[in-house]
Structure formats: C-alpha cells, structure tokens
Amino acid sequence: MFNITLKDGSVKSYDAPVTAAGVAKDLGMGLYKAACLAKVDGELCDLRTELSGDCTLEILTFDDEDGRRAFRHTASHILAQAVKRLYPETKLAIGPAIDNGFYYDFDSETVFTPETLEKIEAEMKKIVKEDLPLERYTLSPAEALEKMREKGEAYKVELIEEHAEKNEPISFYRQGEFDELCAGPHLMSTGPVKAFKLTACTGAYWRGDEHNKMLQRIYATAFPKQAALDEYLARVEEAKKRDHRKLGRELKLFALMDEGPGFPFFLPNGMILKNTLVDYWREIHTREGYVEISTPMMLNRGLWETSGHWDHYKENMYTTVIDDTDFAIKPMNCPGGLLVYKSEPHSYRDLPIRMGELGLVHRHEKSGALHGLMRVRCFTQDDAHIFMMPEQITDEIKGVVRLIDEVYTLFGFKYHVELSTRPEDSMGSDADWEMATEGLRKALDELHLPYVVNEGDGAFYGPKIDFHLEDSLGRTWQCGTIQLDFQLPQRFEAEYTGADGEKHRPIMIHRVVFGSIERFIGILIEHFAGAFPLWLSPEQVRVLPIADRHAARAEEIRKALCDRGIRAKVDDRSEKIGYKIREARMQRLPYWLVVGDKEVEDGTVAVSHRGEGDIGAFELDALTARLTEEIRTKAK
C-alpha cells in the first residue's frame, strides 16, 4: 500500500499502481471536463503518469496556468494534424502555447487565407470529435533523426540535431496517424478541446532570425467550453475598440511619428492628462513625506560602471562621446539619486529619506517590440528612492504598499502581487540577497497580502515586489514595483552616521507606482475606453450655444467655470445643436451644457452627463458646486 497526498492535505491510499488520471477519476473529476495535467512531487507530468509509491499529487485544470498551457499545447497539435491532413506537403516547425492561446509555424506552398483557416478549423473539429488518445513514446536520437528525415520534416531534424549530442531519448506524441516531436506534457486525448478559434495568420522567420526562411504562423486560442471562447472573443473585440492608439488619435492625446519611432509626442489634450496625473503624484507624495529631485538625463560611463548598468544593461542604453569621454543617456534614475544622497552627510536621525523623481529615461527597444505607449523608447518614470536603516525596512515597504494600493483603488484597478527572487545575472552576496528577500516577504506577510513567488525574476541588484493590475477587460499589466537594494549603496559607498557615532551603509528601496507614466496613460485610455473621470478629463465641460445669439452667454459661462478651475470650452460653430451634442458624446466628454433662449432668459444651463444623460436645468452656482466636489473627491 502507498499513500498519495493531495493539494488540500487529504490522503488517498492505493494497493496497486494507479495513474494520475485514475486518481482524478476517483476524485470525481471528469477527465474531459476538468483535469488537464498532474503535478507529482512538484514536477509537471501527464495524467497518464503511473504512481506506485508515496508522493504528493496536484490535479491541474484549465483554471491553473500550467493546465491551461497543456490544454492549448494539445490544441496546437490538433491544428498541425489538421494542416497535414489537408495540405500534406506542408513542413512543420514549432507550435507552443502562449498567453491567451497558441500558434504554429508552417512552411507550406499553400497560402493560408481566411478561407483556408475556415477549412482548417473544420478539420480540427473532426479530430476533436474523433477523441484521439495522445500516446507518448521515445526514440533514440538516431531513430528520431531517421524518422523525421523519412517524413521530410527538415525543421524537426534541425531541432533533434541540437539535442542529439546529449544522447538522451527523444520524446514524441502520437494521435491517430499524426506523430509530433514534443516534450509534453499533454491532455489524455483530443476530445476535451471543444472550443477553439484560429484568429490570425502572419509571417514569421524560422527561429525569429531574419536570415532564415519566412514561415506562415497561425495564431489561435482554445477553451473547454464555447461560452468561455465567446466571452474571450467578445473581450478581444472590445479591446480593439478601446485600443489606446486608436483612441489617442481620436481624442487628440498623443501622436506616434515616423521621425521618432518609439518616442511619443504628447498633444495639448494629452499634456493636460499627463500633468493631472503628475499633480496627483506630487500631492500624495508630499503628504507621505517625500522630497522631489531632478537629476541629469546624461551621465558619464564611470557612473554606470559603478552602478553595474554598463556591464548588465549596456545593450539597452543610448551612448555618446563628449570631450573624449563615454556618456550614456540614463535608462534609470537610481544612480543619480545616489549622487544626490551623497552630496551631503547624513545622520541616523535623517533616515528614512524618501526621495522622489519624475525622471525621463531612455531605453533601446527593438523596433518590433514597440507598441503605442505600452512599449516605448523614452518614458517618464515616477521613481522614488528611500534610504533607510535595517530596522526601518518593514515599515517603509508597508508604507509603499499602502500608497500603491491607494492609487490603484482610486482608478478602480484590482491587482495581484508577485515576489521576484534572485536572477542568474546578479551581483552581491548570498547573505545580502537572503536578507533582502526576507525583508520583502516579512512586509507582505504582516500586511496579510497574498502573493506568489516568481523565482529568478528579480533585478540584478535585488529582489522585488511587482504589482500586476487588472483592467476593466480582465487584462493584467505590471506597473508598480518595490525593489530592495543592498548593492548600490555599497558600490557608491553611501553612508550615514549611526547612533554609535560610526559610519554605516544605508539600505535602499527603489519603487514606482505608475511605473511609466506614458504606459500608465495607455492603460487608463483602454481601461476607461477614453471616458475618463471628470478630474482626469482634458476637457471637463463643453458649452453648446444653440444659435449665434447665444454665443456671448456661452462664453460667460465658460469663463465662470474656468475661473473656478474647471476646464471648459465653447463650441460656437455654425452647426445644428444635434450635431454638436453627438460630437460631444463621441469625444466622451463628461458634461455638456446647452444654452438657448430659455436658458439665457432663466439664467440657467441645460446639463447633460455622459453616463446619466439629460439631468435637467441648473443654475450656474449649483452646477459649479457639483463639478468642483466631483473633481475634489476624484469620483469615478
């Protein structure tokens, strides 16, 4: 008899070997409805894995990330099988699962058109209906090479040759007549892949190298149920409508120009939005005891060598030579912040010092990675660096977490937290890294904030806490971060005088809330679909005179609103009032006021609200009171 310990701590005992699928069945999990994958003693494996001794077992479903990836990886095999059935001359490349779906690269004489994709989808449905078992088997490298050469699969041959020197067995998965080189793991059969959609076909170089042949890449997604697929496709369509690049043009917020790829231009409306966010940032940071600094955009090579960026980040930095000396445009603000800290002596009584900077940084991104405001080559980072003593670590981290929570809650974002640990490319002692990691962990535990550990994804100088916020479409974005750093204060020989009269090294927190203000604006545009809360809206009120004779009164109203800090404009064009109202709606304005004969006579305005519609006639003082209170409270 042996015992299997399940995720909830319960134990199941068996007298004979049993597969993970058998355990799932005993737990009442229909294999084709819930179970996707197993994790045995922490290792991912197929449900077909046989268990014969004491172990821990976790059954993963589509709701688990690893289970979801196995589900979609199996779907990619179904796609490849369908293509081979329909177009046998096609050569197979690779087909991994990716975020929100999967893709497969093909070398085919057939050009994959939308009509072609429909035929492939129909064949995939047949394969799913056949409910073909996936069977794993292995061959020696020599046998695997012979098999793929006989099939004429040149790309598979190349992949096998790279692993042949290890002389380890090469694994394959078979489903019906189709064999695929693959390490797995996979579903038990093709049957569970009930709902899928081929979403696009693009060109892709083999292995991402422009010197290699251009292949055809089919993108797709898959779900266990049609309802879930329909919901996902609806979100995709909504995301297209909310695309910040499209709305940025329509609302005249920013422009992307060929003369500066990756360097966004902010237009007047966009600058109002950006400056409003900056004003809010300054307001909450002043309240929390931060001081603001500004450091140079360009500093010499020696500084970046001291910080470690020259060795660890140089490929992402823009460099130049001034007076025979190498300089770099700053990709981060922290080295400059350390120089400011060192510009005068400090005592333990001064600490913690919370030092904020809205610094413009530049990072070289490949052209193919650029994406609107989400991935740019220059952006304003809402940095802050906190210099402190060891005993202040937990309280300072907790203070930053609370600040980030306040900001995200204001905008209506949910979020989850990841603790990222030491990467391979890092500097510093094991002891420092352990102390830093435990400092972050302790703060999260004391705040009772759930988190997951992201092994090996920390910064090269220290571990970090990352905040992944969720927008109105359920997409997640990594924005806020808290990084605990023992290394840079040592490398820069930063000091403070302790209570004992001796010199000590401060510990440093690097943190951002927005992350990149430009990227945060892109996220906000899509989160609100361009319909910003009143306090954020570049234009808060538009006054609409019905006829030319009402224009003077409209201008008086605009001036009165502006005098009270409300951003207002008059649309005095010789257009029908219906046209002006439609345009105000299209531009997602929070309020618009109609002024006609009645309003001029009564001294009122007819007020419409973006969400509430016509809300009636208001005297100007009453309307102003409503607007100023809505702005003051930053109401959603």
C-alpha positions in Angstrom: 0.0 0.0 0.0 1.2 3.6 -0.7 -0.2 7.0 0.1 -0.9 9.9 -2.2 -1.1 13.3 -0.5 -3.4 15.7 -2.3 -3.3 19.5 -2.5 -5.8 20.0 0.3 -3.7 17.8 2.6 -6.0 14.8 2.4 -4.5 11.4 1.7 -5.7 8.6 -0.6 -4.3 5.1 -0.3 -3.8 2.5 -3.1 -2.9 -1.1 -3.1 -1.8 -1.2 -6.7 -0.2 1.3 -9.2 -2.6 3.9 -10.4 -2.4 6.7 -13.0 -2.8 10.4 -12.1 -5.9 10.2 -14.3 -7.2 7.3 -12.2 -6.9 9.5 -9.1 -8.6 12.3 -10.8 -11.5 10.0 -11.7 -11.7 8.8 -8.1 -12.0 12.5 -7.1 -15.0 12.9 -9.3 -13.1 15.0 -11.9 -14.3 14.0 -15.4 -11.1 13.8 -17.5 -12.7 15.6 -20.4 -14.3 18.3 -18.2 -11.8 19.3 -15.6 -8.5 17.5 -15.3 -5.7 18.7 -17.7 -2.4 17.9 -16.1 -0.7 16.5 -13.0 2.0 17.7 -10.7 3.7 14.9 -8.9 6.2 15.9 -6.1 6.3 19.3 -7.7 7.0 18.1 -11.2 4.6 18.6 -14.1 3.6 15.5 -15.9 0.8 13.9 -18.0 -2.3 12.5 -16.3 -1.2 9.1 -17.8 1.8 9.1 -15.4 1.7 6.0 -13.2 2.1 6.3 -9.5 3.3 3.4 -7.4 4.8 4.9 -4.3 4.2 7.6 -1.7 4.0 11.0 -3.3 2.3 14.4 -3.4 -0.2 14.9 -6.2 -2.0 18.0 -7.6 -4.5 17.7 -10.4 -4.4 20.8 -12.6 -7.4 22.1 -14.5 -7.8 24.8 -17.2 -8.1 27.3 -14.4 -4.4 26.6 -13.5 -1.8 28.3 -15.7 0.1 25.1 -16.3 -3.1 23.2 -17.0 -4.2 25.9 -19.4 -0.9 25.7 -21.3 -1.1 21.9 -21.6 -4.7 22.3 -22.9 -3.6 24.8 -25.6 -0.4 22.9 -26.4 -2.6 19.9 -27.2 -4.8 22.2 -29.4 -1.6 23.2 -31.3 -1.1 19.5 -32.1 -4.6 19.3 -33.4 -4.0 22.3 -35.6 -0.8 20.8 -37.0 -2.6 17.5 -37.6 -5.4 19.2 -39.5 -3.0 21.1 -41.7 -1.1 17.9 -42.5 -4.3 16.2 -43.4 -5.4 19.0 -45.7 -2.0 20.0 -47.1 0.3 17.0 -46.8 3.3 18.8 -48.4 3.4 21.3 -45.5 6.5 21.1 -43.3 6.0 21.6 -39.6 8.1 24.0 -37.4 7.0 24.7 -33.9 3.7 25.2 -32.1 3.9 26.4 -28.4 1.2 27.7 -26.1 1.4 31.4 -25.4 -0.5 33.9 -23.3 -4.2 33.7 -24.2 -3.7 31.0 -26.9 -1.1 29.2 -29.1 0.4 29.4 -32.5 2.0 27.1 -35.0 4.6 27.9 -37.7 4.3 26.2 -41.1 6.3 26.0 -44.3 3.7 25.4 -46.9 3.2 26.0 -50.6 -0.4 26.8 -49.8 -1.0 30.4 -48.8 -3.2 30.4 -45.7 -6.1 32.8 -46.4 -9.2 33.4 -44.2 -11.0 30.8 -46.3 -8.1 28.3 -45.7 -8.4 28.9 -41.9 -12.1 28.0 -42.1 -11.2 24.7 -43.7 -8.5 24.0 -41.1 -11.0 24.8 -38.3 -13.5 22.3 -39.8 -10.8 19.6 -39.9 -9.8 20.4 -36.3 -13.4 19.8 -35.2 -13.3 16.4 -36.8 -10.1 15.5 -34.9 -11.7 16.6 -31.7 -14.8 14.6 -32.4 -12.6 11.5 -33.1 -11.3 11.9 -29.5 -7.9 10.5 -30.4 -5.8 9.4 -27.5 -2.4 11.1 -27.2 0.3 8.4 -26.7 3.8 9.3 -25.6 6.8 7.3 -26.8 10.6 7.9 -27.1 13.2 7.1 -29.7 17.0 7.3 -29.6 18.4 10.4 -31.3 19.5 8.3 -34.3 16.0 6.8 -34.6 14.3 10.1 -34.2 16.5 11.7 -36.9 15.8 8.8 -39.3 12.0 9.1 -38.7 11.9 12.9 -39.3 14.2 12.6 -42.4 11.9 10.0 -43.9 8.9 12.3 -43.3 10.9 15.2 -44.9 10.4 17.3 -41.7 13.6 19.4 -42.1 12.8 21.8 -39.2 12.2 18.8 -36.8 15.5 17.4 -38.0 17.3 20.6 -37.0 15.7 20.6 -33.6 16.6 16.9 -33.0 20.2 17.5 -34.1 20.7 20.2 -31.4 19.8 17.6 -28.7 21.4 14.6 -30.3 24.8 15.2 -28.7 23.3 14.7 -25.2 22.4 11.2 -26.4 19.1 11.3 -24.4 15.9 9.8 -25.6 13.8 12.0 -27.8 10.0 12.1 -27.0 7.1 12.1 -29.4 3.4 12.2 -29.1 1.1 10.3 -31.4 -2.6 11.0 -32.0 -4.1 8.8 -34.7 -1.9 9.0 -37.9 -0.1 12.1 -36.6 3.3 12.0 -34.8 4.8 15.1 -33.3 8.2 15.7 -31.8 7.4 17.1 -28.4 8.5 17.0 -24.7 4.9 17.4 -23.5 3.0 17.3 -21.2 -0.4 17.0 -22.9 -4.0 16.1 -22.4 -5.1 12.5 -22.5 -6.9 12.9 -25.8 -8.1 15.4 -28.3 -11.7 15.2 -27.1 -11.6 18.0 -24.4 -10.6 20.7 -26.8 -14.2 21.6 -27.5 -14.0 25.3 -28.4 -11.2 27.0 -30.5 -10.7 29.8 -32.9 -8.0 30.5 -35.5 -7.6 34.2 -35.1 -4.8 35.3 -37.5 -2.1 34.3 -39.9 1.1 36.3 -40.2 4.6 35.8 -41.4 7.4 34.7 -39.0 11.0 33.9 -39.6 12.1 30.5 -38.6 13.5 30.8 -35.0 12.9 34.6 -35.2 16.0 35.1 -37.4 15.5 37.4 -40.4 18.2 35.5 -42.2 16.1 32.3 -42.1 13.1 31.4 -44.3 9.8 33.2 -43.7 7.1 30.8 -42.5 3.4 31.2 -42.0 2.3 31.5 -38.4 -1.3 30.7 -37.5 -2.4 32.2 -34.2 -5.3 30.6 -32.3 -6.9 30.2 -28.9 -8.8 27.3 -27.3 -11.2 26.8 -24.3 -13.0 23.8 -22.8 -16.4 25.4 -23.4 -17.9 27.5 -26.2 -19.3 30.1 -23.8 -15.8 30.8 -22.5 -14.5 31.2 -26.1 -17.3 33.5 -27.0 -16.7 35.6 -23.9 -13.0 35.8 -24.8 -13.6 36.8 -28.4 -16.1 39.5 -27.2 -13.3 40.9 -25.0 -10.9 40.9 -27.9 -13.4 42.9 -30.0 -14.0 45.3 -27.1 -10.2 45.7 -26.7 -9.9 46.6 -30.4 -12.5 49.4 -29.8 -10.5 50.6 -26.8 -7.1 50.4 -28.4 -5.2 53.3 -26.9 -3.5 54.1 -30.3 -6.9 54.5 -32.0 -8.4 56.5 -29.1 -5.2 58.5 -28.7 -5.7 59.8 -32.3 -9.5 60.3 -31.9 -9.2 62.2 -28.6 -6.1 64.1 -29.7 -4.0 62.9 -26.8 -0.7 61.8 -28.4 0.9 61.0 -31.8 3.4 58.5 -33.0 5.5 59.7 -35.8 8.0 58.1 -38.3 10.5 60.8 -37.4 10.7 59.4 -33.8 9.8 55.7 -33.6 9.2 54.8 -30.0 9.3 58.4 -28.9 5.7 59.6 -28.4 4.5 63.1 -29.0 2.0 64.4 -26.4 -0.6 66.8 -27.8 -2.3 69.5 -25.8 -5.1 67.2 -24.5 -2.6 64.5 -23.7 -0.4 67.0 -21.8 -3.4 68.0 -19.6 -4.0 64.3 -18.8 -0.3 63.7 -18.1 0.1 66.9 -16.0 -3.0 66.0 -14.0 -1.5 62.6 -13.1 1.8 64.3 -12.2 -0.1 66.8 -9.9 -1.8 63.9 -8.2 1.5 62.1 -7.8 3.1 65.2 -6.2 0.1 65.7 -3.9 0.2 62.2 -2.4 4.0 62.1 -2.2 4.2 65.4 -0.4 1.7 64.1 2.1 3.8 61.0 2.6 7.0 63.0 3.3 8.8 62.6 0.0 11.1 65.3 -1.3 11.4 65.8 -5.1 14.7 66.0 -7.0 15.7 66.1 -10.7 18.9 64.5 -12.0 20.7 64.9 -15.3 19.5 62.9 -18.3 23.1 62.1 -19.3 25.9 61.0 -17.1 29.4 59.6 -17.8 30.5 56.0 -18.2 32.2 55.8 -14.8 28.9 56.3 -13.0 27.2 53.5 -15.0 30.2 51.2 -14.3 29.9 51.9 -10.6 26.1 51.1 -10.7 26.7 48.0 -12.7 24.4 49.1 -15.6 27.4 49.3 -18.0 28.0 45.6 -17.6 24.4 44.4 -17.1 22.3 46.7 -19.2 24.6 48.4 -21.8 22.7 46.8 -24.8 19.6 48.8 -23.8 21.4 52.1 -23.3 22.0 55.0 -25.7 25.6 56.2 -25.6 27.7 59.0 -27.0 31.1 60.6 -26.5 31.6 64.1 -25.0 35.2 65.5 -24.7 36.7 62.1 -25.4 34.6 60.5 -22.5 31.9 57.9 -22.9 28.4 59.1 -21.7 25.1 57.3 -21.5 21.6 58.7 -21.5 20.1 57.4 -18.3 17.9 54.2 -18.6 17.2 54.5 -14.8 17.1 57.3 -12.3 18.7 55.5 -9.3 22.4 56.3 -9.8 21.6 60.0 -10.0 19.6 59.6 -6.8 22.5 58.1 -5.0 24.7 61.0 -6.1 22.2 63.4 -4.6 22.2 61.4 -1.4 26.0 61.5 -1.2 26.1 65.3 -1.8 25.8 65.9 1.9 26.5 63.9 5.1 23.6 62.2 6.8 22.9 61.0 10.4 20.6 58.2 11.5 18.2 60.9 12.7 17.7 61.9 9.0 16.6 58.5 8.0 14.4 57.4 6.3 14.9 59.9 3.4 12.2 59.5 0.8 13.4 61.0 -2.5 11.1 61.2 -5.5 11.9 61.9 -9.1 9.8 62.2 -12.2 12.7 61.3 -14.5 12.7 61.0 -18.3 14.6 57.8 -19.1 15.6 56.2 -22.4 15.9 52.5 -23.2 16.7 51.0 -26.6 13.8 48.7 -27.6 13.8 46.7 -30.8 11.5 48.2 -33.4 9.4 45.1 -33.5 8.6 45.4 -29.7 7.3 49.0 -29.9 3.6 49.3 -29.2 1.9 52.6 -28.8 2.5 54.0 -25.3 2.8 50.5 -23.9 6.4 49.9 -25.1 8.4 53.0 -26.0 12.0 54.1 -26.1 11.6 57.1 -23.7 9.2 57.5 -20.8 8.8 59.3 -17.5 9.3 57.1 -14.6 7.7 58.1 -11.3 10.7 56.9 -9.4 11.4 57.2 -5.7 14.3 56.0 -3.6 14.1 55.5 0.1 17.3 55.5 2.1 16.9 53.8 5.5 18.4 51.7 8.3 17.8 47.9 8.5 15.3 48.2 11.3 13.2 50.5 9.1 12.8 48.1 6.1 9.5 46.5 7.0 7.7 49.8 7.9 8.9 51.5 4.8 7.9 48.7 2.5 4.5 48.5 4.1 4.1 52.3 3.6 4.9 52.0 -0.1 2.4 49.0 -0.5 -0.3 51.1 1.1 0.4 54.0 -1.2 0.3 51.8 -4.3 -3.0 50.3 -3.1 -4.5 53.7 -2.6 -3.6 54.8 -6.2 -4.8 51.6 -7.9 -8.0 51.6 -5.8 -8.7 55.2 -7.0 -8.6 54.1 -10.6 -10.7 51.0 -10.0 -8.0 48.5 -10.6 -7.8 45.1 -8.9 -4.3 43.7 -8.6 -2.2 40.8 -7.5 1.4 40.7 -6.2 4.5 38.7 -7.1 7.7 38.4 -5.1 10.6 38.0 -7.5 13.8 36.4 -6.3 17.5 36.5 -7.4 18.2 36.1 -11.1 21.2 34.3 -12.6 22.7 37.6 -13.8 23.0 39.4 -10.5 25.6 40.9 -8.1 26.1 40.7 -4.3 26.5 38.0 -1.7 24.0 35.3 -0.9 23.6 36.7 2.6 22.6 40.1 1.3 20.1 38.6 -1.1 18.6 36.4 1.6 18.2 39.3 4.0 16.6 41.5 1.3 14.2 38.8 0.1 13.1 38.0 3.7 12.6 41.8 4.3 10.1 41.9 1.4 8.5 38.7 2.4 8.0 39.8 6.0 6.3 43.1 5.0 3.9 41.2 2.7 3.1 38.7 5.4 2.5 41.4 8.0 0.1 43.1 5.6 -1.6 39.8 5.0 -1.3 40.5 1.3 -1.4 37.3 -0.8 1.5 36.8 -3.2 3.1 34.3 -5.5 6.9 33.8 -5.7 8.4 34.4 -9.2 11.7 32.6 -8.9 14.7 34.2 -10.6 12.9 37.3 -11.9 14.4 39.9 -9.6 16.5 42.9 -10.6 20.3 42.3 -10.9 20.9 44.2 -7.7 18.0 43.0 -5.5 14.7 41.1 -5.1 11.4 42.9 -5.8 7.7 43.0 -5.3 5.7 43.5 -8.5 2.1 44.7 -8.7 0.1 43.4 -11.6 -3.1 45.4 -12.0 -6.2 44.2 -13.8 -8.1 46.5 -16.1 -11.8 46.5 -17.0 -11.3 43.8 -19.7 -9.6 41.5 -17.3 -6.1 42.0 -18.8 -3.2 42.3 -16.4 -0.4 44.9 -16.5 2.8 45.0 -14.4 3.1 48.6 -13.2 4.1 49.2 -9.6 7.3 47.7 -8.2 9.3 47.8 -4.9 12.9 46.7 -5.1 15.1 46.3 -2.0 18.7 47.0 -2.7 21.8 46.3 -0.6 24.2 46.5 -3.5 24.1 50.0 -5.0 24.7 51.8 -1.6 27.8 49.6 -1.2 29.0 50.3 -4.8 28.5 54.0 -4.3 29.9 54.0 -0.8 26.9 55.7 0.6 27.0 56.3 4.3 25.2 57.7 7.4 26.4 58.2 10.9 24.7 55.9 13.4 23.8 56.4 17.0 27.1 54.8 17.9 29.0 57.5 16.0 30.2 55.1 13.4 29.7 55.1 9.7 27.1 52.7 8.3 25.7 51.8 4.9 22.0 52.7 4.2 19.7 50.3 2.6 17.9 51.5 -0.5 14.3 50.9 -1.8 13.6 51.6 -5.5 9.9 52.0 -6.1 7.4 53.2 -8.7 3.7 53.5 -8.6 2.6 54.3 -12.2 5.8 52.7 -13.5 6.0 54.5 -16.8 3.6 57.5 -16.8 3.2 57.1 -20.6 2.4 53.4 -20.3 0.0 54.1 -17.4 -1.8 56.6 -19.6 -2.1 53.9 -22.3 -3.6 51.6 -19.7 -6.0 54.2 -18.5 -7.2 55.0 -22.0 -8.1 51.4 -22.6 -9.5 50.9 -19.0 -11.9 53.8 -19.3 -12.3 53.4 -23.1 -11.4 57.1 -23.3 -14.2 58.2 -21.0 -12.0 59.5 -18.2 -13.4 60.5 -14.8 -14.1 64.2 -14.6 -11.0 65.1 -12.6 -8.8 63.5 -15.3 -10.6 64.6 -18.4 -8.6 67.0 -20.5 -11.9 68.8 -21.4 -14.4 68.6 -18.5 -17.3 70.7 -19.8 -18.3 71.8 -23.2 -20.8 74.7 -23.6 -23.1 74.4 -26.7 -24.9 77.6 -27.8 -27.9 76.7 -29.9 -27.6 79.8 -32.2 -25.1 82.7 -32.7 -27.2 84.9 -30.4 -26.4 82.6 -27.5 -22.7 82.6 -28.0 -22.0 85.6 -25.7 -23.8 83.9 -22.8 -22.0 80.6 -23.6 -18.7 82.5 -23.3 -19.7 84.0 -20.0 -20.5 80.5 -18.7 -17.1 79.1 -19.9 -15.2 81.9 -18.3 -17.1 81.5 -15.0 -16.3 77.8 -15.0 -12.6 78.3 -15.9 -12.3 80.9 -13.1 -13.2 78.2 -10.7 -10.6 75.7 -12.0 -12.9 73.8 -14.3 -11.6 73.0 -17.8 -14.3 74.2 -20.2 -14.7 75.1 -23.9 -17.4 76.6 -26.1 -18.4 75.0 -29.4 -19.6 78.1 -31.2 -19.5 76.7 -34.7 -22.4 77.3 -37.0 -23.7 73.7 -36.7 -27.0 72.3 -35.6 -27.2 71.6 -31.9 -27.8 67.9 -32.5 -24.5 67.7 -34.4 -22.7 69.4 -31.5 -24.2 67.1 -29.0 -23.3 64.0 -31.0 -19.7 65.2 -31.3 -19.5 65.8 -27.5 -20.7 62.3 -27.0 -18.2 60.9 -29.5 -15.4 62.7 -27.7 -16.5 61.1 -24.4 -16.9 64.4 -22.6 -18.1 64.1 -19.0 -20.6 67.1 -19.3 -22.0 69.3 -21.9 -24.3 72.4 -21.4 -26.9 73.6 -23.9 -27.6 77.3 -23.9 -30.7 78.6 -25.8 -33.3 81.4 -25.4 -34.9 79.8 -22.3 -31.5 79.3 -20.6 -30.5 82.9 -21.4 -33.8 84.2 -20.0 -33.7 82.0 -16.9 -30.0 82.3 -16.2 -29.6 78.5 -16.2 -28.0 75.9 -18.3 -29.4 72.6 -19.6 -27.0 70.0 -18.4 -26.2 66.5 -19.8 -23.9 64.0 -18.3 -22.0 61.3 -20.2 -23.5 58.4 -18.1 -26.8 59.9 -16.8 -28.0 61.7 -19.9 -30.1 64.8 -19.5 -30.0 65.8 -15.8 -32.0 69.0 -16.1 -31.6 72.7 -15.8 -29.0 74.1 -13.3 -28.2 77.5 -12.0 -24.5 78.1 -12.6 -23.5 78.2 -8.9 -25.3 74.9 -8.3 -23.6 73.2 -11.3 -20.2 74.6 -10.3 -20.6 73.2 -6.8 -21.4 69.8 -8.2 -18.5 69.8 -10.6 -15.9 71.0 -8.0 -17.0 68.4 -5.5 -16.8 65.7 -8.1 -13.3 66.9 -9.0 -12.2 67.3 -5.4 -13.2 63.7 -4.5 -11.8 62.3 -7.7 -15.1 60.4 -8.2 -15.1 57.7 -10.8 
